[in-house]
Amino acid sequence: MSVIARLHEHQTRLIALRRELHAHPELGFEEHRTSDVVAKTLFAAGIDVHRGLAGTGVIGVLQNGSSTRMIGLRADMDALPIHEQNGFPHRSKHDGKMHACGHDGHTAMLLAAAEYLAATKHFDGTLVFIFQPAEETVGGARVMIEEGLFQRFPVEQVFGMHNWPGLPAGQFAIHHGPVMACADQFDITIRGHGAHAAMPHQGYDPVVTGAALVQALQSIASRNIDPLDAVVLSITRFQAGEAYNVIPDVVTLGGTVRAFRAEVEDQVEAAMQRICAGVGAAHGAQIELKYHRGYPPTVNSAAEAAVCHKLIAQLVGEQNARTDLKPSMGAEDFSYMLREKPGCYVWIGNGLGEGGCMLHNPHYDFNDDILTLGASYWIRLAEHLLPA
Ligand code: NI
């Protein structure tokens, strides 16, 4: 019996599990109920369960045969602070929280694969199933690593998967290189000198300085960075005074920088420092920049991407193993794991139209039709990397 046929026997239960997770979304580091469900399911399948990494993180360890090789497969468990606007029976029971990124589906697919692999044991080595908290907010992956994930479970490679709305169900996308961008943030404080709005010459106007700064910062992408390197610098906050007749003392700006290479992040940060200092000097204002590194770029390693591509082509056909999708300017904290270990993060098509609603949208839902396909990918990958 094929992997998919065998999984189909369990499909009703798998869908029920996914919907049960969907109905009970929990935010980052609060995934207590979800992590209980994960731990119980792994335990019932005869898999060693380790809890407590990054608080709500769950690790399942499944060893078979004599090989000392070890690989990691990762799913994320957290939901988003969104009011779900779907009306179906499995809609969120937790008002203001929602599985709008499909992490319910990711968790269910990896659990299904773990159960299958524990039952069939057609591999030689150790599989480490990583269920991580807080992908959406503060980087549960980073916290797990800081708390010793890869010391306790020294995997050789690590793999991730995310559903992708707009990509048809039955297809995957593989990126040979960058797949998601970094997500840095910055805060800028401009200190001028407040004055009566009718007598601007008696102060230094930080609003005019701020306007000049916004323009000048946009020259980084167009004039400072190699045109062949993608970069976005968006100023999303500009907060100044409150009155019609008062020039404020202080203006604050904030925004985000996205890029696919750490070197580009360094260049952008340095250029921002230079421009802030220069514009401040030109306007007689003090400008302070605080640049905060967020999730690093998610970059697949070449050998692992090639393996995933080959296996996916075998699973769904070469024409459905897409390599023509551009990377996303969104970010993903699996990047921290890929900084430590070689590996690959693929997209699985969540479908078009209904169920193809974009991620983080209040009408989004994970597509149950792809659960067994995603689980099959995990199983093939595990059996391929740790051949019996
Ligand atoms: Ni997500």
Residues whose N, C-alpha, C, O or C-beta is under 5 A from the ligand:
A	BS01	NI	C101
